[in-house]
């Protein structure tokens, strides 16, 4: 089994010779094969598979460290879903002209909000009231699915996300025939608590 270098052969040996003096050697070899596979793939799934197979393996600590490092650099699907959900909630609150919901989606103090430094939630509410002019009967912000998300570790397994994306703002005045569409490029920061902590918008001229 050792000469063949086959994991299957080694596992057969372990199963068929549980009292063999070579058992530690065979287990070490299997551990080494699985670790080599995990290193070659170098993914979170591969490291987690190694730990599932070798909870107390020779490389368990290294696998745990690698998982942490990979997570700090790699945006997971569930993280993207969370980020998108936070942004949608913000703009849906504008569409609904819901001041409380809007304020609940932002940090108590934003480092920058549309050019204002150290903006408060009250400043965000003021923005909502300002954009709804008297002649506006309906407003709808549609987020385009072009998110570019950068991830940064800001604490022990705590992350901040910087998002660049575009959005279309549709404004209706009196009737659908009097509608106006404006496209914006938006950059937002979402902190480790899942709140928007910065936002900038640039109008895109067609």
C-alpha positions as CSV (number, residue, x, y, z in Angstrom):
1,X,0.0,0.0,0.0
2,X,2.9,2.4,0.8
3,X,4.7,1.6,-2.4
4,X,1.6,2.1,-4.5
5,X,0.9,5.5,-2.9
6,X,-2.8,4.8,-3.4
7,X,-5.2,6.3,-0.8
8,X,-7.7,3.5,-1.6
9,X,-5.0,0.9,-0.9
10,X,-4.0,2.6,2.3
11,X,-7.6,2.8,3.5
12,X,-8.1,-0.9,2.7
13,X,-5.0,-1.7,4.7
14,X,-6.3,0.4,7.7
15,X,-9.7,-1.3,7.5
16,X,-8.3,-4.9,7.1
17,X,-5.4,-4.6,9.6
18,X,-6.7,-2.5,12.6
19,X,-4.0,-4.0,14.9
20,X,-1.0,-3.6,12.6
21,X,2.1,-1.9,13.9
22,X,2.1,0.1,10.6
23,X,-1.3,1.7,11.3
24,X,0.2,5.1,12.3
25,X,2.4,5.1,9.2
26,X,-0.6,4.4,7.0
27,X,-2.7,7.0,8.7
28,X,0.1,9.6,8.3
29,X,0.3,8.8,4.6
30,X,-3.5,9.2,4.1
31,X,-3.3,12.5,6.0
32,X,-0.5,13.7,3.8
33,X,-2.3,12.7,0.6
34,X,-5.5,14.6,1.7
35,X,-3.5,17.6,2.8
36,X,-1.6,17.7,-0.6
37,X,-5.0,17.7,-2.4
38,X,-6.3,20.5,-0.1
39,X,-3.2,22.6,-0.7
40,X,-3.3,22.1,-4.5
41,X,-6.9,23.3,-4.7
42,X,-6.4,26.0,-2.0
43,X,-10.0,26.8,-1.5
44,X,-12.2,27.1,1.5
45,X,-14.2,24.0,0.5
46,X,-11.0,21.9,0.1
47,X,-9.7,23.0,3.6
48,X,-13.0,22.3,5.2
49,X,-13.1,18.8,3.5
50,X,-9.6,18.1,5.0
51,X,-10.8,19.1,8.5
52,X,-13.9,16.9,8.1
53,X,-11.7,14.0,7.2
54,X,-9.0,14.8,9.7
55,X,-10.5,16.8,12.6
56,X,-7.3,16.2,14.6
57,X,-5.0,15.8,11.6
58,X,-1.4,16.8,11.4
59,X,-2.3,20.0,9.4
60,X,-5.6,20.8,11.2
61,X,-4.2,24.1,12.6
62,X,-2.8,25.1,9.3
63,X,-6.1,24.3,7.5
64,X,-8.0,26.5,10.0
65,X,-5.5,29.4,9.5
66,X,-5.8,29.0,5.7
67,X,-9.6,29.1,5.9
68,X,-9.5,32.3,7.8
69,X,-7.1,33.9,5.3
70,X,-9.1,32.7,2.3
71,X,-12.3,34.1,3.8
72,X,-10.6,37.5,4.3
73,X,-9.9,37.7,0.6
74,X,-12.8,35.8,-1.0
75,X,-16.3,37.2,-1.3
76,X,-18.7,34.4,-0.5
77,X,-22.1,34.1,-2.3
78,X,-23.9,34.7,0.9
79,X,-21.9,37.9,1.6
80,X,-22.8,39.2,-1.9
81,X,-26.5,38.4,-1.2
82,X,-26.3,40.3,2.1
83,X,-24.6,43.3,0.6
84,X,-27.1,43.5,-2.3
85,X,-30.0,43.1,0.2
86,X,-28.8,46.0,2.3
87,X,-28.5,48.3,-0.7
88,X,-31.9,47.3,-2.0
89,X,-33.5,48.0,1.4
90,X,-31.9,51.5,1.3
91,X,-33.3,52.4,-2.1
92,X,-36.7,50.7,-1.6
93,X,-37.0,52.9,1.5
94,X,-36.5,55.9,-0.8
95,X,-39.1,54.6,-3.2
96,X,-41.6,54.2,-0.4
97,X,-40.6,57.5,1.2
98,X,-40.1,55.6,4.4
99,X,-37.9,57.8,6.6
100,X,-37.6,55.3,9.5
101,X,-36.6,52.4,7.2
102,X,-34.1,54.5,5.4
103,X,-32.4,55.6,8.6
104,X,-32.3,52.1,9.9
105,X,-30.2,51.0,6.9
106,X,-27.3,53.5,7.6
107,X,-24.8,53.8,10.4
108,X,-25.4,56.4,13.1
109,X,-22.5,58.5,11.6
110,X,-21.5,58.1,8.0
111,X,-17.9,59.1,7.1
112,X,-19.3,60.7,4.0
113,X,-22.8,60.9,2.6
114,X,-23.1,62.6,-0.8
115,X,-20.2,64.9,0.0
116,X,-21.1,65.7,3.6
117,X,-18.5,64.5,6.1
118,X,-19.6,62.8,9.3
119,X,-23.2,62.8,8.2
120,X,-25.9,61.7,10.7
121,X,-29.0,59.7,10.1
122,X,-30.9,63.0,10.3
123,X,-28.9,64.2,7.3
124,X,-30.0,61.1,5.4
125,X,-33.6,61.8,6.2
126,X,-33.1,65.4,5.0
127,X,-31.8,64.0,1.7
128,X,-35.0,61.9,1.3
129,X,-37.2,64.9,1.9
130,X,-35.2,67.1,-0.5
131,X,-35.3,64.8,-3.5
132,X,-39.1,64.6,-3.3
133,X,-40.1,67.9,-4.9
134,X,-43.7,69.0,-4.6
135,X,-44.5,68.1,-8.2
136,X,-43.1,64.5,-8.0
137,X,-45.9,61.9,-7.8
138,X,-43.8,58.8,-7.9
139,X,-40.1,57.9,-7.7
140,X,-38.5,54.5,-8.4
141,X,-34.8,53.6,-8.0
142,X,-33.8,50.5,-9.9
143,X,-30.5,48.9,-9.1
144,X,-28.6,47.5,-12.1
145,X,-27.1,44.1,-11.4
146,X,-23.5,45.3,-12.1
147,X,-22.1,45.2,-8.5
148,X,-18.3,45.2,-8.1
149,X,-17.7,44.4,-4.4
150,X,-14.3,44.7,-2.6
151,X,-13.9,43.0,0.8
152,X,-11.6,44.2,3.6
153,X,-11.0,42.6,7.0
154,X,-11.4,45.2,9.7
155,X,-11.4,42.9,12.8
156,X,-11.3,39.2,13.7
157,X,-13.5,37.7,10.9
158,X,-15.3,41.1,10.6
159,X,-15.4,42.6,7.1
160,X,-16.2,45.9,5.4
161,X,-17.5,46.0,1.8
162,X,-17.0,48.7,-0.8
163,X,-19.5,48.4,-3.6
164,X,-19.6,50.1,-7.0
165,X,-22.7,49.8,-9.0
166,X,-25.1,51.8,-11.2
167,X,-28.8,52.7,-10.6
168,X,-31.6,54.2,-12.7
169,X,-33.8,56.8,-11.0
170,X,-37.2,57.2,-12.6
171,X,-39.3,60.2,-11.6
172,X,-42.9,60.8,-12.5
173,X,-44.5,64.3,-12.4
174,X,-48.3,64.2,-12.6
175,X,-48.4,61.3,-15.1
176,X,-46.3,58.5,-16.6
177,X,-46.0,60.6,-19.7
178,X,-44.1,63.2,-17.7
179,X,-41.5,60.8,-16.5
180,X,-37.7,61.4,-16.3
181,X,-35.0,58.8,-16.1
182,X,-31.5,59.6,-14.7
183,X,-28.7,57.1,-14.4
184,X,-26.2,57.2,-11.5
185,X,-22.9,55.6,-10.7
186,X,-22.9,54.8,-7.0
187,X,-20.2,53.9,-4.5
188,X,-21.2,52.7,-1.1
189,X,-19.4,51.3,1.9
190,X,-21.1,48.8,4.2
191,X,-19.5,48.3,7.6
192,X,-19.1,45.1,9.6
193,X,-22.4,45.7,11.3
194,X,-24.3,45.5,8.0
195,X,-25.0,49.3,7.8
196,X,-24.2,51.7,5.1
197,X,-21.4,53.9,6.4
198,X,-20.6,56.0,3.3
199,X,-22.2,56.8,-0.1
200,X,-21.4,58.8,-3.1
201,X,-23.5,59.3,-6.3
202,X,-22.4,60.6,-9.7
203,X,-25.0,61.4,-12.4
204,X,-24.1,59.8,-15.7
205,X,-24.7,62.0,-18.6
206,X,-26.1,60.1,-21.6
